[in-house]
Amino acid sequence: MGALLQVLELSKSYKLPGHWFNQRECIALEPLSFEIKAHKTLAVIGEAGSGKSTLAKLLVGAEIPSTGKIKLNGQTLNAENFKQRCQHIRMIFQDSGTTLNPSLTIKQLLDEPLKLNTNLNERNRTQLIRKTLQKVGLLTDHMNFYPHMFSGGQKQRISLARAIILNPQVIILDEALASLDPSLRSQMINLLLDLQQQMGLAYILISHNLGIVRHFSDDLMVLSNGQVVEYGKTIDILKKPKHKFTQKMVMSQKFQLLHK
Amino acid sequence: MARNRIYQEEEFPSPLVQSWHYFRQNKVVMFGFGSFVFLFLLAIFSPVLTPYSSFENNLDHLLVPPAWDVNGDVSFLLGTDNLGRDMLSRLMHGASLTFGLSFVVVIISLLIGVFIGSISALTTGIKSIFLNHFLDVILSIPSLLLAIIIVAILGPGLGNTLWAIVLVLIPQFVHITKNAVKDEFSKDYVLASRLDGANSFRILSYSIFPNIIEKIIRQATLAQSAAILDIAALGFLGLGAPIPLPEWGAMLSNGLDLFYIAPWTVYLPGLAILFSVVATNLVGEGMRHALKQSKEN
């Protein structure tokens, strides 16, 4: 089976505000390449400001890359074509509290991507919303609720429902599990793994929790200052971290790893 | 017949309905809101409700005091003025001029202001700055003075003063819309919606306006109390509504000479202006309070 998502020499740099003759650039992400297959999970770890979130934004299309290409099933994705991209690559944000519009009901929220990207009529859309809500472990009654009536974990589930409702192939989890408490987190992880099996999803997991990374991911990429310092199988890297930064990170979370 | 509630019906209040619940809790604010609705209905239905026409001269009943006075006549409940016109009818007609027109003025400037403001928020750079600030020059001139200038150029009349007030109120709406939309645009749910494939216009109308409508309405109530005062002041100066029209400010200046003989010709329109301004301000204040409360929870 070929690669589902191929990333070639992707990089991002920002122009810092300055004078015309004194323009400086801030490189958020050095050129990097990787590929990911269906049913697989790639974890991206790194310290704050290492370019993890920039990578997520580039992949999902919220930012335009400075160089490089993103190929999905061998097809290059246009930088500004959200319609093409959002049906295949979806993202779950870190804080689901702010990503749900407070004045829309759950039904309206989930209806939006369907309305914009599919030709389904209203009945079919409602049916699909019901089905998706059940898939993520919510009730169909929740359709008429507003986001403020849910707890954090439920909001995360709604974000997940919103992500999977278009039947995507890749889902990006940008620290999506960080804000949850351990029991909810493991619930979400099991849910995600179930969905991965059912739908053949590929995940890109951005996290700083090595416990989750080890449990969840097949491949691991370590970013530091916008550069890829290690890339390979998760087990190999965590067993024998080569780079200093990875060693530090593994050491610091060793306690947690030993007691899992 | 009262409906029997067999099943426990659940209510899902939208954020707007929730703010309304907070709004409703304050008794004083609800009184202001009731007065506001009363004035609004009066402004629409005054031609049907008034006992006399506002121009009708009852020459045998000049300067009749209000009905509670010893010399009062119950057929002229609030007395008559120096030309024998019924004060009650004139005040009621005045509601549609002073209060009703201020409402229309605010609606017009709100529409224009929100339009310009949202375009300004959607664009960037010079275009945005130009749209945001090209009407700011108007803010440097007091609204009354500007209205006087416009009237001096175009000639006195109610229409000209109304345009002047519309012009004065627009920049407030431009600014508040631009800032509110900009604030909302930086929130994550807009990005999420954009990633769903929504274009800017859809995001604006579907995602953002429901969240900022309260702010705009609140600004509108504040603008209306200013508009009422401006219309009345220009009427008082003789620049606004022409003489026979029962505009409250014009009525006030008309009665000024008779203050010692017939004080009701002055204090009644004055009270009417006070009442309408207090009512609109109470509504605005209640809205501000409700907004704050719903944000805190």
Interface residues (C-beta under 8 A of the other chain):
Chain A: V60 G61 A62 F82 K83 C86 R90 M91 F93 D95 T98 T99 L100 N101 P102 S103 L104 T105 E112 P113 L116 N117 N144 F145 Y146 H148 M149 R162
Chain B: F12 P13 S14 P15 L16 K187 D188 Y189 L191 A192 S193 R194 L195 D196 G197 A198 R202 Y206 S207 P210 N211
